[in-house]
Amino acid sequence: ITPSLREMVNIATEMTNRGLSTPLLIGGATTSRKHTAVKIWPAYDLAIYVPDASRAVNVTSSLIKKDKLYLKNIRTLYEKVQSDHTKTLQRKAMTPLTECRAKRFVCTSPTPPPPKQLGVQVFRDYDLSQVVELIDWKPFFDVWQLRGRYPNRNYPKIFDDKNVGLEARKLFEDATTRLASLITCLHAHAVIGLFPAHAEGDDVVVEVGDGKQVTCHMLRQQIKTGDSDVYVGTAD
């Protein structure tokens, strides 16, 4: 995701370098108004975030006509988003890394038992009916813009929501009917690997066999959260 977002900035910068005036609409699951305003718009001031494809025609029309009021409103909005983002970063001052390492999380729990089997394991023709039981349905309902109100936000409580519950249940029944037909013609295979590992500073060193090691470089939390005086890292 991060490289693709960075590439958007590269393209926007190149469009400015070439003196283009073609509207650049930004959209998709990984994009946001904040990212557009903070990263892309400064590189190309005709880059506009469009959260829904149905709005693209109106946005493009306003940009092609060079609607001064629309462009002024976009500028005002994006400058405010930039300002709010800067203030957020200032509030989240980072603690020096050396101090964070000195206040790392120390596990005092009993040592967990080792896995029954180490190394690579292959699962073939895994029972898809068991996989279906583990589906997180909330993103599915979100894509269809069906969002229940608290306490009925998540599945299965969304079915009890007075506004979207009925439609959510119809959609769920259609989806599960389709799933039931799909799992009869699909096969699920999986590969996992369990390996001994230990920490070296903030890094995780994995023993992959034959005396070989792989070092995974990790980050450490540097922003204080709540009243905790512990700065955690994956290697802890």
Secondary structure, DSSP 8 states (H G I E B T S, - for coil): -HHHHHHHHHHHHHHHHTT----EEE-STT--HHHIIIIITTT-TTEEE-SSGGGHHHHHHHHHTT-HHHHHHHHHHHHHHHHHHHHHHHHS----HHHHHHT-----S------SS-EEEEE-S--HHHHHTT---HHHHHHTT----TTS-STTGGGG-TTTHHHHHHHHHHHHHHHHHHTTT----EEEEE--EEEETTEEEEEEETTEEEEE---B--S--TT-----BTT-
